[in-house]
Amino acid sequence: MINAQNIKKSYGDLAVLKGIDFSVSEAEIVSVVGASGAGKSTLLHILGTLDRADSGTLRIADIEVGKLNDREMAKFRNQHIGFVFQFHHLLPEFTALENVLMPALIAGRTAKDATPQAQKLLSFLGLEARAQHKPNALSGGEQQRVAVARALMNQPKVVLADEPSGNLDSDTAHNLHRLFFRPPHRVQTNFRHRNT
């Protein structure tokens, strides 16, 4: 599903990634661990096509993404990659449901067509009663679950999570971790997993 070869990235004179080889099979869950400043987020941003490597090759789902132009890359990212970050990055002026719908709307679907799927995701995550609430009316854990639903909205081939529980209390963090390993068969999504 992901095959990265000799990925290098520098910021000025600081070499952050020095030739990373990395691969992930379909349905695999992989954790990237390391000290603060080791380049974990930089690697995830490159794997998620939010940033480009200085050199090396990155293939996702048999597409060499480094050869895509910016517009093609944005379309690929919207269709195939879901993100969950440490900070939820929800749009404050929109409800939970509208935030979850956003990737589908960007992909060209209508709200009428996509809303049932978004509602099903929110229900799966225990947020059906919070669908019409804006982020400032949600707890930190609820906001992060909305972000998870948003990440799954377009049935991505790859889901990337960058310290998604780092801003949560321990109980909420534990519950969020369980969500990533919870069988998603009740949701219309192709995302599957196994422990590695």
URPEQUI-V159949 format. One record per pair of residues at least 6 apart in sequence whose ideal C-beta (glycine too) atoms are under 7 Angstrom apart, sorted by sequence separation. I is the first residue (numbers start at 1). J is the second residue. If there is no record, write none. Layout:
# URPEQUI-V159949
I&J ; I&J
This chain:
# URPEQUI-V159949
10&16 ; 24&30 ; 34&40 ; 45&51 ; 46&52 ; 105&111 ; 122&128 ; 9&16 ; 46&53 ; 57&64 ; 58&65 ; 184&191 ; 9&17 ; 32&40 ; 58&66 ; 65&73 ; 68&76 ; 91&99 ; 130&138 ; 135&143 ; 138&146 ; 151&159 ; 165&173 ; 168&176 ; 8&17 ; 57&66 ; 90&99 ; 119&128 ; 122&131 ; 7&17 ; 8&18 ; 101&111 ; 104&114 ; 8&19 ; 32&43 ; 47&58 ; 65&76 ; 165&176 ; 46&58 ; 119&131 ; 130&142 ; 164&176 ; 165&177 ; 181&193 ; 6&19 ; 7&20 ; 53&66 ; 63&76 ; 101&114 ; 52&66 ; 101&115 ; 6&21 ; 127&142 ; 4&20 ; 5&21 ; 49&65 ; 4&21 ; 101&118 ; 4&22 ; 100&118 ; 127&145 ; 61&80 ; 127&146 ; 161&180 ; 3&23 ; 60&80 ; 125&145 ; 144&164 ; 2&23 ; 97&118 ; 100&121 ; 2&24 ; 17&39 ; 97&119 ; 100&122 ; 1&24 ; 16&39 ; 20&43 ; 125&148 ; 1&25 ; 49&73 ; 125&149 ; 144&168 ; 1&26 ; 17&42 ; 78&103 ; 97&122 ; 16&42 ; 17&43 ; 96&122 ; 49&76 ; 122&149 ; 140&167 ; 141&168 ; 49&77 ; 78&106 ; 79&107 ; 121&149 ; 140&168 ; 48&77 ; 78&107 ; 96&127 ; 121&152 ; 141&172 ; 148&179 ; 49&81 ; 121&153 ; 140&172 ; 144&176 ; 159&191 ; 9&42 ; 48&81 ; 96&130 ; 97&131 ; 141&175 ; 155&189 ; 48&83 ; 96&131 ; 97&132 ; 118&153 ; 141&176 ; 152&187 ; 155&190 ; 156&191 ; 95&131 ; 9&46 ; 95&132 ; 96&133 ; 152&189 ; 95&133 ; 7&46 ; 95&134 ; 152&191 ; 94&134 ; 92&134 ; 96&138 ; 4&47 ; 92&135 ; 9&53 ; 10&54 ; 92&136 ; 2&47 ; 8&53 ; 9&54 ; 90&135 ; 7&53 ; 8&54 ; 100&146 ; 8&55 ; 99&146 ; 103&150 ; 107&154 ; 8&56 ; 102&150 ; 6&55 ; 7&56 ; 100&149 ; 104&153 ; 6&56 ; 96&146 ; 100&150 ; 103&153 ; 104&154 ; 5&56 ; 7&58 ; 99&150 ; 103&154 ; 4&56 ; 5&57 ; 90&143 ; 100&153 ; 4&58 ; 125&179 ; 88&143 ; 3&59 ; 88&144 ; 90&146 ; 90&147 ; 2&60 ; 88&146 ; 89&147 ; 1&60 ; 88&147 ; 1&61 ; 124&186 ; 84&147 ; 124&187 ; 84&148 ; 121&187 ; 84&151 ; 120&187 ; 83&151 ; 120&188 ; 82&151 ; 82&152 ; 117&188 ; 82&156 ; 79&154 ; 81&156 ; 78&154 ; 80&156 ; 86&162 ; 80&157 ; 81&158 ; 82&159 ; 83&160 ; 84&161 ; 85&162 ; 86&163 ; 80&158 ; 86&164 ; 81&160 ; 85&164 ; 84&164 ; 86&166 ; 87&167 ; 86&167 ; 61&157 ; 60&158 ; 48&160 ; 47&160 ; 44&160 ; 44&162 ; 41&162 ; 1&157 ; 2&158 ; 1&158 ; 29&193 ; 27&192 ; 29&194 ; 27&193 ; 28&194 ; 29&195 ; 30&196 ; 27&194 ; 29&196 ; 28&196
